[in-house]
Amino acid sequence: MARRPNPENRDRIVRTTRDLIRRNGVPGTTMLDVVAAAGASRGSLYHYFPGGRSEMVGDAVRSAIDEYTTGIDYLVTLTPAEAIPLLVEVWRAEAEASDYTAGCPVVAAALGGASEPEARDLAGEAFTSWTHAMSQMLVNHGLPGDRAESLATLALAAIEGAVVLGLAQRSSEPMERVAQELVALVEGFEPG
């Protein structure tokens, strides 16, 4: 009798792939690395991901995007002065918990586009969606639409960049500074 696939095993492989992408980037994450880190068999990878490495990476990136999108959707219900520091705090906590070795898997997907173009495309769609969500939050709090879209782009780029700086400098200070400056910038706008 054939054994039924265990969805928990597949989920563990997706989470492991996502973590390795955060630490090693897309090009630095191999199927053998995933097998070792997840305690999975090579056969199970091909069973759960018949499309191979591309499917496995794509599912890991989608998983990260889904989780972060849920968080961003919540954050945009807050005021910018509440949401921006909270978003930065999530990244600060994750960077510190990894001893500054793991960043955003969506950024890693964007940077790994040469080896996995689908993952890069997913990252591009996610950043577009997140920018629009942040823009809507700013509009809801009185900023004109054109300024809100530009400021949302600036905020997302600054936050992701601050994470990269924090990892390189092994410090949360860049993230904390960016949060403070973005809040000051947003609060400096007069309602439109």
C-alpha positions, 0 to 999 in steps of 0.5 A: 500500500502506498503511503500518503504524502504528509503535508507537514513534511512539505511545509517543513521543507518550504520553511527550511528553503525560506530560511536558507534563502534568507541566509544564503540567497537564492543562488546559494540555496541548493536542494542538497542544503535543503535535504540536510537542513530539513532532515528530508530525503532527496526523494521527498523533494522530488515527490513534493516538488516535481518541478525541482528546485525552481518550484521549491524556491517559488513555493518558499518565496510565495510562503514568505510573501503571503506571511508578510502581506498579512502583516502589511495588511494589518499595519495599514490599518494603523496610523503611519506613526504606529505602522512604520516603527512596528514594521521596522521592529519586525525586521529588527527582531528577525535580524537580531534573532538570526545574529544578523545572518538572515535578511528578507527572503523576498529581497533575496528572491529579487536579487537571485533573479538570474538563477530563478526568474520566477522568484524575482517576478514574485518579489516584484509583484509583492513589492508593488502590492506592498507599496500600494498598501502603504500608499493607501495607508498614507492616503487614509491619513491625509496625504495626497495620492501622488505623494503617498505613492512616492513616499510609500516607495521611499519607505519600503526601499528605506526599510529594506535597505536598512535591513541590509545595512543592519546585516552588514554592520551587525547592528539594529541602528540603521533600522532604528534610524530609518524608522525615526526619519520616516515617521518624522517625514510623514508627520511633516506632511500637511493633510491634503 
